[in-house]
Amino acid sequence: MEASRSVDNDLSRLIARHGWIGITIGKEFGGLGLGHLAKTIVIEEISRVSGAMGAMVQASQLGVAKILHFGNESQKRKWLPAIAKGECLPTIAVTERQSGSHVLGMASNAERDGDGYILNGHKTYVGNSHVGDLHGVIVRTGGGSKGLSAFLVEADRPGLSRAALKPAMGLHGFGFGQLVFDNCRVPAENLLGKEGDGLAVAYSSSILYGRPNLTAVALGIHHALVDETVAFAAQQHRYGSPLCEFPTIKQKLGQMQSRLMTARLAAYHAVHMLDRAVPCDPELINAKLINVEYALDSARNAMEVHAACGLFADRPIERLLRDAHHIFAPAGTSDVQLLRLAEFALGTSKTQWSQRLASSAGSQAYRHHGCPVSYQPASPDAATQRQARIRPTFSSIAVPPTLPGAM
Ligand SMILES: Cc1cc2nc3c(=O)[nH]c(=O)nc-3n(C[C@H](O)[C@H](O)[C@H](O)COP(=O)(O)OP(=O)(O)OC[C@H]3O[C@@H](n4cnc5c(N)ncnc54)[C@H](O)[C@@H]3O)c2cc1C
């Protein structure tokens, strides 16, 4: 897969058949109902071995979010059991080449036509574009922020095609390519939520699944970077001593270990809160930021410790470095995460998706059986107090205008 750079359809299906795509789908729909912490650990462990397959798993788990949060009963009954069994790989298709992070800048559109809609335009960098069976596509049905709508589009619908995959720097074996809609007709029953819910579908999927999923991929890659570098530094000798005995190398190993521990703490803490239906959008955003930035910093240290040895493909370090760079852009670049965190600090953030969709975002274990450990769900009062802690009011500070419609 690494050498051929080809998307491995069979391996993707094999992984899906373990039920891991449906890890957050409730047992009533045939899913594992295990929640976000379990999902993080599954993605982390797969990514430790293969960032590409970790990315494949997370992309389809991300595609589940919109159906769980916005699907009607008949859409849930139709699609969730198939996804849980690994028979259907969903995706989410939001990004367009000319607008990128600026979701509201998208141009693809759907027009009502009798009992259906006609879709035109393209989506780019769609995770699992070439193995996905059911694309969750956000397009314009009108103007402004209320003018986006979400549709479920089966991969074999006439009028939907896939552009050839372009070779990418890393994550070889994971396809994130282009979908082209040319008068693609979908029935009205494939509309997710109501017309105008598209921005909410895109944002909530990105915050509640995209951020933590990419966090977990970064964490798995980071874990592998530390393991490989520690083993190399212990085994490689210079001047009669193992490299790990040199103070500068030890310093780098210590920094890598520290970053990994902090990154894992941020990742697990955020999804643990999500499982417990505690408002945690800033924690999810910060976990993505920390995990991507720390993995990239550690990748640089790993390359330095390996020196010339790290440049060759007989060791995994150069692959891990390339793969780590791929996690920067999806579900918001680090610049975008910082913008969102600044909004929380300034009290200008509009929606906490983890709060708004708490009933369907928390783990089934907590929703159905109460908390397995001694924890009481936050009362509205506690939630409000917590909000006040993370959202101080700076009444004397002039709040700058936010950038509308950024991922
Ligand atoms: C591996 C991978 C998987 C992906 N999977 C999916 C998927 O499944 N579905 C999907 O729809 N998309 C997917 N994407 C696309 C991803 O969401 C976009 O790459 C992301 O939104 C950024 O868009 P862009 O790459 O065009 O960068 P741009 O938005 O063009 O950003 C370019 C630069 O400008 C900066 N920038 C942008 N906006 C701001 C701002 N408001 N303030 C300050 N700086 C800013 C960025 O930080 C960056 O440095 C994936 C991408 C990758 C790499």
The ligand as an ORCA input file, in Angstrom:
! r2SCAN-3c Opt
* xyz 0 1
  C      -6.108     14.183      4.885
  C      -7.280     15.091      4.635
  C      -8.585     14.605      4.802
  C      -9.672     15.448      4.552
  N     -10.939     14.951      4.678
  C     -12.004     15.718      4.336
  C     -13.320     15.174      4.342
  O     -13.538     14.001      4.676
  N     -14.346     15.969      3.930
  C     -14.144     17.255      3.553
  O     -15.115     17.937      3.205
  N     -12.902     17.819      3.547
  C     -11.833     17.073      3.927
  N     -10.569     17.602      3.927
  C     -10.383     19.006      3.550
  C     -10.086     19.897      4.771
  O     -11.255     20.086      5.520
  C      -9.502     21.196      4.218
  O      -8.195     20.904      3.786
  C      -9.533     22.304      5.259
  O     -10.844     22.768      5.426
  C      -8.651     23.478      4.856
  O      -8.905     23.897      3.546
  P      -7.671     24.127      2.554
  O      -6.772     22.943      2.652
  O      -8.207     24.494      1.215
  O      -6.870     25.338      3.180
  P      -7.276     26.890      3.163
  O      -8.582     27.089      3.834
  O      -7.118     27.442      1.779
  O      -6.142     27.500      4.087
  C      -4.889     27.971      3.572
  C      -4.144     28.660      4.701
  O      -4.899     29.774      5.175
  C      -5.135     29.651      6.570
  N      -6.492     30.117      6.891
  C      -7.659     29.709      6.320
  N      -8.698     30.329      6.889
  C      -8.181     31.144      7.838
  C      -8.752     32.069      8.759
  N     -10.078     32.263      8.842
  N      -7.896     32.757      9.556
  C      -6.561     32.554      9.513
  N      -5.961     31.704      8.660
  C      -6.763     31.012      7.831
  C      -4.994     28.174      6.882
  O      -4.635     27.946      8.236
  C      -3.910     27.764      5.915
  O      -2.654     28.055      6.479
  C      -9.461     16.794      4.160
  C      -8.147     17.276      4.000
  C      -7.073     16.443      4.244
  C      -5.677     16.978      4.060
*
